[in-house]
């Protein structure tokens, strides 16, 4: 599940197009809760979006440090950015799925852009 959450965050970043290769300059610690794995995924991605939009950050690297089906703690490496670089409005529950596949877990998440 940690790999799925980190990969989902990277995939959400890719929606806004390529980011410059500049290195992170700060680290944010966050905690997110949810009633199940699906809501935890949506809340995680929305928290990243919140950081970007309200603090004018680009989240560069993601490290899940604590995880269960209802809670996660993570360290996110960030750097300052132009707020116009984010085009995502929200992460939705529409058609949300987390399913087990032979390689592990796979998720389908719809973003409001």
VOBA-1610 file (N, C-alpha, C; in pm, whole numbers, padded with zeros to 5 digits, always signed):
BEGIN
Unk+00083-00120+00000Unk+00000+00000+00000Unk+00087+00126+00000Unk+00200+00123+00069Unk+00288+00241+00070Unk+00336+00274-00071Unk+00373+00172-00146Unk+00417+00193-00284Unk+00306+00250-00369Unk+00184+00203-00350Unk+00069+00254-00426Unk+00049+00403-00395Unk+00055+00440-00268Unk+00035+00580-00229Unk+00144+00670-00287Unk+00268+00626-00278Unk+00378+00706-00333Unk+00369+00718-00484Unk+00335+00607-00552Unk+00320+00611-00698Unk+00201+00696-00740Unk+00093+00692-00665Unk-00024+00775-00697Unk+00011+00923-00686Unk+00091+00958-00586Unk+00134+01097-00571Unk+00221+01140-00689Unk+00313+01053-00730Unk+00398+01086-00846Unk+00314+01098-00973Unk+00216+01011-00988Unk+00129+01016-01106Unk+00048+01144-01108Unk+00000+01187-00992Unk-00076+01312-00986Unk+00014+01429-01025Unk+00140+01426-00984Unk+00234+01531-01022Unk+00252+01535-01173Unk+00252+01421-01237Unk+00274+01413-01382Unk+00160+01475-01462Unk+00041+01486-01403Unk-00073+01545-01473Unk-00043+01689-01513Unk+00030+01760-01430Unk+00063+01900-01458Unk+00181+01915-01552Unk+00230+01805-01606Unk+00341+01811-01701Unk+00474+01797-01632Unk+00580+01798-01709Unk+00714+01777-01652Unk+00751+01890-01557Unk+00812+01851-01448Unk+00862+01948-01350Unk+01010+01966-01372Unk+01062+02081-01338Unk+01206+02102-01355Unk+01283+02009-01263Unk+01409+01988-01293Unk+01491+01894-01219Unk+01554+01955-01095Unk+01511+02074-01057Unk+01569+02136-00938Unk+01545+02049-00814Unk+01640+02051-00724Unk+01634+01969-00605Unk+01539+02028-00501Unk+01483+01943-00414Unk+01398+01994-00306Unk+01480+02080-00209Unk+01411+02173-00144Unk+01477+02263-00051Unk+01422+02254+00091Unk+01310+02183+00109Unk+01248+02172+00241Unk+01179+02037+00254Unk+01140+02004+00375Unk+01068+01880+00402Unk+00944+01912+00484Unk+00833+01854+00445Unk+00707+01867+00519Unk+00670+01731+00577Unk+00624+01729+00700Unk+00573+01607+00763Unk+00421+01619+00766Unk+00351+01516+00718Unk+00205+01521+00721Unk+00150+01391+00777Unk+00028+01402+00830Unk-00049+01286+00874Unk-00185+01293+00808Unk-00234+01180+00764Unk-00362+01174+00695Unk-00438+01053+00749Unk-00569+01069+00764Unk-00653+00958+00808Unk-00763+00931+00707Unk-00825+00815+00721Unk-00937+00777+00635Unk-01010+00660+00697Unk-01134+00638+00655Unk-01213+00528+00711Unk-01178+00394+00648Unk-01112+00398+00532Unk-01069+00276+00463Unk-00954+00312+00369Unk-00902+00214+00297Unk-00788+00239+00208Unk-00821+00341+00099Unk-00943+00333+00045Unk-00982+00425-00062Unk-00987+00570-00013Unk-01050+00593+00101Unk-01056+00730+00151Unk-00918+00778+00195Unk-00834+00688+00243Unk-00698+00724+00279Unk-00622+00772+00154Unk-00639+00703+00043Unk-00575+00742-00083Unk-00621+00881-00127Unk-00751+00905-00128Unk-00804+01034-00170Unk-00758+01145-00076Unk-00763+01120+00054Unk-00721+01221+00151Unk-00572+01252+00138Unk-00491+01151+00112Unk-00347+01167+00091Unk-00320+01259-00029Unk-00384+01229-00141Unk-00362+01309-00261Unk-00415+01451-00244Unk-00529+01466-00177Unk-00581+01600-00153Unk-00492+01680-00058Unk-00428+01614+00037Unk-00334+01682+00127Unk-00213+01734+00050Unk-00163+01655-00043Unk-00053+01698-00128Unk-00096+01819-00212Unk-00215+01811-00268Unk-00269+01922-00347Unk-00283+02047-00260Unk-00328+02031-00138Unk-00341+02143-00044Unk-00205+02209-00020Unk-00103+02128+00006Unk+00032+02181+00027Unk+00077+02265-00092Unk+00054+02210-00210Unk+00097+02281-00331Unk+00024+02412-00350Unk-00106+02410-00331Unk-00187+02528-00362Unk-00182+02636-00254Unk-00175+02598-00128Unk-00179+02699-00023Unk-00041+02747+00019Unk+00060+02663+00003Unk+00195+02701+00046Unk+00288+02725-00072Unk+00233+02720-00194Unk+00310+02743-00317Unk+00433+02652-00323Unk+00406+02523-00310Unk+00512+02423-00312Unk+00491+02325-00426Unk+00600+02268-00471Unk+00595+02149-00555Unk+00646+02035-00467Unk+00568+01931-00461Unk+00608+01813-00384Unk+00692+01726-00477Unk+00816+01704-00440Unk+00913+01640-00528Unk+00929+01492-00498Unk+00943+01458-00370Unk+00962+01317-00330Unk+00871+01284-00214Unk+00827+01158-00210Unk+00731+01113-00111Unk+00786+00991-00037Unk+00777+00994+00096Unk+00828+00883+00177Unk+00723+00851+00284Unk+00654+00740+00270Unk+00558+00696+00371Unk+00640+00639+00487Unk+00622+00693+00607Unk+00700+00648+00721Unk+00620+00562+00818Unk+00487+00572+00811Unk+00399+00494+00898Unk+00268+00472+00823Unk+00214+00351+00828Unk+00095+00322+00749Unk+00015+00207+00805Unk-00118+00225+00811Unk-00213+00116+00827Unk-00334+00150+00740Unk-00440+00072+00746Unk-00555+00094+00656Unk-00631+00224+00683Unk-00603+00292+00796Unk-00679+00412+00833Unk-00594+00535+00860Unk-00463+00524+00850Unk-00377+00635+00888Unk-00242+00623+00818Unk-00186+00737+00784Unk-00048+00737+00734Unk+00022+00861+00783Unk+00151+00845+00794Unk+00241+00956+00824Unk+00344+00955+00713Unk+00380+01073+00663Unk+00474+01078+00551Unk+00563+01201+00562Unk+00677+01188+00496Unk+00771+01299+00480Unk+00772+01332+00331Unk+00750+01459+00300Unk+00744+01503+00161Unk+00852+01609+00139Unk+00938+01585+00042Unk+01041+01682+00007Unk+00981+01779-00093Unk+01000+01909-00068Unk+00933+02013-00147Unk+01031+02123-00189Unk+00981+02206-00277Unk+01049+02330-00312Unk+00942+02432-00351Unk+00977+02558-00343Unk+00883+02666-00379Unk+00855+02663-00529Unk+00735+02711-00567Unk+00700+02713-00709Unk+00604+02826-00739Unk+00580+02845-00865Unk+00478+02936-00914Unk+00344+02865-00900Unk+00246+02922-00829Unk+00118+02854-00807Unk+00041+02825-00935Unk+00073+02889-01044Unk+00001+02863-01169Unk+00041+02729-01229Unk+00141+02660-01170Unk+00184+02532-01224Unk+00087+02418-01190Unk-00002+02438-01094Unk-00095+02332-01056Unk-00230+02357-01121Unk-00277+02259-01197Unk-00404+02271-01267Unk-00512+02180-01210Unk-00478+02100-01112Unk-00574+02007-01051Unk-00654+02082-00947Unk-00787+02063-00949Unk-00874+02127-00850Unk-00895+02037-00729Unk-00915+01906-00753Unk-00944+01814-00642Unk-00925+01670-00687Unk-00910+01585-00589Unk-00909+01440-00610Unk-01048+01393-00570Unk-01112+01311-00653Unk-01251+01274-00629Unk-01265+01126-00590Unk-01384+01092-00544Unk-01420+00953-00515Unk-01488+00887-00636Unk-01510+00963-00742Unk-01578+00911-00861Unk-01498+00795-00922Unk-01563+00680-00937Unk-01502+00558-00994Unk-01374+00513-00922Unk-01357+00555-00797Unk-01238+00519-00721Unk-01234+00369-00696Unk-01117+00310-00724Unk-01097+00167-00702Unk-00955+00140-00659Unk-00940+00050-00562Unk-00811-00008-00532Unk-00833-00158-00543Unk-00755-00223-00626Unk-00774-00367-00645Unk-00640-00439-00639Unk-00648-00563-00596Unk-00528-00645-00590Unk-00506-00709-00727Unk-00382-00700-00776Unk-00341-00761-00902Unk-00218-00846-00871Unk-00174-00922-00968Unk-00061-01013-00944Unk+00065-00939-00900Unk+00082-00813-00942Unk+00202-00735-00907Unk+00188-00664-00773Unk+00069-00663-00712Unk+00046-00593-00586Unk-00089-00525-00587Unk-00089-00394-00571Unk-00213-00316-00573Unk-00213-00220-00691Unk-00333-00195-00741Unk-00354-00103-00852Unk-00470-00012-00815Unk-00460+00117-00848Unk-00566+00211-00815Unk-00613+00286-00938Unk-00739+00323-00935Unk-00796+00412-01035Unk-00854+00531-00960Unk-00806+00651-00993Unk-00846+00774-00926Unk-00879+00878-01032Unk-00989+00949-01012Unk-01029+01054-01105Unk-00997+01190-01041Unk-00928+01273-01118Unk-00891+01408-01074Unk-00981+01510-01140Unk-01022+01611-01065Unk-01098+01723-01120Unk-00998+01830-01163Unk-00990+01853-01295Unk-00895+01952-01346Unk-00965+02071-01408
//
